[in-house]
Amino acid sequence: MIKSLALRSVRGFRDFIAHEASGGYVLMAAAALALIVANSPLAGAYFHALHAPVGPMGVQHWINDGLMALFFLLVGLEIKREVLDGQLSRPADVLLPGAAALGGVALPALIYLAFNRAHPESIAGWAIPSATDIAFALGVLALLGSRVPTSLKIFLTAIAIMDDLAAIVIIALFYTAQLHLLYLAGAGLVLVVLVALNRLKVTALWAYLMLGAVLWFLVLKSGVHATLAGVALALTIPLRGGRHSPLQRLEHLLHKPVAFVVTPIFGFANADLSFAGVGLTALLDPVPLGVALGLFLGKQAGVFGVAFTLIKLGWARLPRGASFGQLYGVAVLCGVGFTMSLFIGALAFEAPHLIDETKIGVLAGSLASALVGMAILKMARPGAGG
């Protein structure tokens, strides 16, 4: 009896780990736990631990600059694979999610700027509501099961990949500190060596990863955000060889550690918002209001507005088996911006009160997008063939 229960528990755990949306559930739980701890008698120890020095940086700094480099490495690998040999490899497949993603990046930024244009200290946060958290969004979609056609899950994934690419470019161009040219030149030299390894058809992953660690250190010291080293490294990993290529092997190795360790730790360390003295009026301040409305209204209007226009013009097709109602529900889900939005917020601001206001806006906008998007998808009729 006990052995049977144990075997069923192990099988259930394996099934949970294997599910594509499970990482989203763990991330949600980590964020919820952070909010509980930050508003409990353990809050003092929690905040002290986050800022405790470990070598040259604090714990939270190591998480955001070090551990998250693995997240960006995985993002870079996924982007490269999809562009070269996946959902984004044909121009016809790129147009709809690409254009919709562009609308979903631009409109939230404009909404944020509309509320913050008169506040110079908060202008730098314009990119915070421009990102979609794919783990969270897919987690919500998974709760709906077969009610959502596979074509829309692919559409959402493609948008999130485009979003991540846009976020990487934005971080590189707009959230880079003062540059140290010597370290930057060293990083460039390491990158040249990595490209040479690719051209020479070297497939030993350890060689790329060792040089990647050096690249991360040099990028960290250069003033460019260190996580971008993960993206740069990913673009040099060879894809040749199909499922057994170095890129596919590394992506497979990273997927579960990033989903079940890296992003939950990031969520636990960055959803550290104390509600002491915070009322509903806090949402009406320019930063949280701009972030929340950018995520909730800007994302859905940008994604759905562009997609609807392209489809009606005949330049793109509605995803197979989907209706416009379901497409709109997925567009609303794009407003779940948790991980990347918090990450950009940490880069944009140094003032603690602005960082806390960012967290209020991200949590409010993401929660509203998740709940409303799920409700719309539950009520929406399936499309033809759905």
Long-range contacts (C-beta under 8 A, 24 or more apart in sequence): 17-256, 17-260, 19-142, 20-138, 20-142, 21-135, 21-138, 21-139, 21-141, 21-142, 21-143, 22-139, 22-259, 22-260, 23-135, 23-139, 23-258, 23-259, 23-260, 23-263, 24-135, 24-136, 24-137, 24-138, 24-139, 24-140, 24-142, 25-139, 26-259, 26-260, 26-263, 26-264, 27-133, 27-135, 27-136, 27-139, 27-263, 27-264, 27-267, 27-338, 27-339, 28-136, 28-139, 29-264, 30-263, 30-264, 30-265, 30-267, 30-268, 30-271, 31-267, 31-268, 31-271, 31-338, 32-271, 33-268, 34-267, 34-268, 34-269, 34-270, 34-271, 34-272, 34-273, 35-271, 35-273, 35-275, 35-363, 38-271, 38-272, 38-273, 38-274, 39-274, 39-275, 39-276, 43-274, 46-272, 47-272, 50-269, 50-272, 59-269, 60-269, 60-270, 63-265, 63-266, 63-269, 63-270, 64-227, 64-266, 64-269, 64-270, 64-343, 64-346, 65-220, 65-225, 65-226, 65-227, 66-216, 66-226, 67-262, 67-265, 67-266, 68-227, 68-230, 68-262, 68-266, 68-343, 69-216, 69-226, 69-227, 69-229, 69-230, 70-230, 70-254, 70-257, 70-258, 70-262, 71-227, 71-230, 71-258, 71-262, 71-263, 71-266, 71-339, 72-168, 72-227, 72-228, 72-229, 72-230, 72-231, 72-234, 73-212, 73-230, 73-231, 73-233, 73-234, 73-250, 73-254, 74-230, 74-234, 74-251, 74-254, 74-255, 74-258, 75-161, 75-164, 75-168, 75-230, 75-231, 75-234, 76-168, 76-230, 76-231, 76-232, 76-233, 76-234, 76-235, 77-234, 77-237, 77-247, 77-250, 77-251, 77-254, 78-161, 78-164, 78-251, 79-161, 79-164, 79-165, 79-234, 80-234, 80-235, 80-237, 80-239, 80-247, 81-239, 81-247, 81-248, 81-251, 82-158, 82-161, 84-239, 85-239, 87-154, 87-157, 87-158, 87-161, 88-158, 88-161, 88-162, 93-158, 94-158, 95-310, 95-315, 95-316, 96-155, 96-307, 96-310, 96-311, 96-316, 96-317, 96-319, 97-155, 97-158, 97-159, 97-162, 98-158, 98-162, 99-306, 99-307, 99-310, 99-316, 100-159, 100-302, 100-303, 100-304, 100-306, 100-307, 100-310, 100-331, 101-158, 101-159, 101-162, 101-163, 101-166, 101-303, 102-162, 102-166, 102-302, 102-306, 103-301, 103-302, 103-303, 103-305, 103-306, 103-307, 104-130, 104-132, 104-159, 104-163, 104-298, 104-299, 104-302, 104-303, 104-306, 104-331, 104-334, 105-130, 105-131, 105-163, 105-166, 105-302, 106-130, 106-302, 107-294, 107-298, 107-299, 107-301, 107-302, 107-305, 108-294, 108-295, 108-298, 108-299, 108-302, 109-294, 109-298, 110-298, 111-290, 111-293, 111-294, 111-297, 111-298, 112-290, 112-291, 112-294, 112-298, 113-290, 114-290, 115-286, 115-289, 115-290, 115-293, 116-286, 116-287, 116-290, 118-286, 119-286, 119-287, 121-351, 121-354, 122-286, 122-287, 122-290, 122-349, 122-354, 124-348, 124-349, 125-287, 125-290, 125-291, 125-344, 125-345, 125-348, 125-349, 125-354, 125-358, 127-167, 127-170, 127-174, 127-175, 127-344, 127-348, 128-291, 128-294, 128-337, 128-341, 128-344, 128-345, 128-348, 128-358, 128-361, 128-362, 129-290, 129-291, 129-292, 129-293, 129-294, 129-295, 129-298, 129-299, 129-335, 129-337, 129-341, 129-361, 129-362, 129-365, 130-163, 130-166, 130-167, 130-170, 130-294, 130-337, 130-344, 131-163, 131-164, 131-166, 131-167, 131-337, 131-339, 131-340, 131-341, 131-344, 132-159, 132-160, 132-163, 132-299, 132-334, 132-335, 132-336, 132-337, 132-340, 133-160, 133-336, 133-337, 133-338, 133-339, 133-340, 133-341, 133-366, 134-160, 134-161, 134-164, 135-259, 135-263, 135-339, 136-336, 136-338, 136-339, 136-366, 136-370, 137-333, 137-334, 137-336, 137-370, 140-333, 140-336, 140-370, 140-373, 140-374, 141-330, 141-333, 141-377, 143-374, 144-374, 144-377, 144-378, 147-377, 147-378, 147-382, 148-326, 148-329, 148-330, 148-377, 149-319, 149-320, 149-321, 149-322, 149-326, 149-382, 149-383, 149-386, 150-321, 151-319, 151-320, 151-321, 151-322, 152-319, 152-322, 152-326, 152-327, 152-330, 154-319, 155-319, 155-322, 155-327, 155-330, 156-330, 156-333, 156-334, 159-303, 159-334, 160-334, 163-334, 163-340, 164-340, 167-340, 167-344, 168-228, 168-231, 170-344, 171-225, 171-227, 171-228, 171-344, 171-347, 172-224, 172-225, 172-228, 175-225, 175-344, 175-347, 175-348, 176-223, 176-224, 176-225, 177-223, 177-224, 178-223, 179-222, 179-223, 179-224, 180-221, 180-222, 180-223, 181-222, 183-218, 183-219, 183-221, 183-222, 183-223, 184-218, 184-222, 184-223, 184-224, 186-218, 186-222, 187-215, 187-218, 187-219, 187-222, 187-224, 187-229, 190-214, 190-215, 190-218, 191-215, 191-232, 191-236, 194-232, 194-233, 194-236, 195-236, 197-236, 198-236, 198-237, 198-238, 201-238, 201-240, 202-238, 203-238, 203-241, 203-245, 203-246, 204-246, 205-237, 205-246, 205-249, 205-250, 208-233, 208-236, 208-237, 208-246, 225-347, 263-339, 266-339, 266-342, 266-343, 267-338, 267-339, 267-342, 270-342, 270-343, 270-346, 270-359, 271-342, 271-359, 271-363, 272-359, 273-356, 273-359, 273-360, 273-363, 274-356, 278-360, 282-357, 282-360, 283-360, 283-361, 283-364, 285-357, 287-354, 287-357, 287-358, 287-361, 288-357, 288-358, 288-360, 288-361, 288-364, 289-361, 290-361, 291-341, 291-345, 291-357, 291-358, 291-360, 291-361, 291-362, 291-364, 291-365, 292-360, 292-361, 292-362, 292-364, 292-365, 292-368, 293-365, 294-361, 294-365, 295-335, 295-336, 295-337, 295-341, 295-361, 295-362, 295-365, 295-366, 295-368, 295-369, 296-332, 296-335, 296-364, 296-365, 296-368, 296-369, 296-372, 297-335, 298-335, 299-331, 299-332, 299-334, 299-335, 299-337, 299-369, 300-328, 300-331, 300-332, 300-334, 300-335, 300-369, 303-330, 303-331, 303-334, 304-328, 304-331, 304-332, 307-331, 318-383, 320-383, 320-385, 321-382, 321-383, 321-384, 321-385, 321-386, 322-382, 322-383, 322-386, 323-380, 323-381, 323-382, 323-383, 323-386, 324-383, 325-376, 325-379, 325-380, 325-381, 326-377, 326-380, 326-381, 326-382, 326-383, 326-386, 328-376, 328-380, 329-373, 329-374, 329-376, 329-377, 329-380, 330-373, 330-377, 331-373, 332-369, 332-372, 332-373, 332-376, 333-369, 333-370, 333-373, 333-374, 333-377, 334-369, 335-365, 335-366, 335-368, 335-369, 335-373, 336-366, 336-369, 336-370, 336-373, 337-362, 337-365, 337-366, 337-369, 338-362, 338-363, 338-366, 341-366
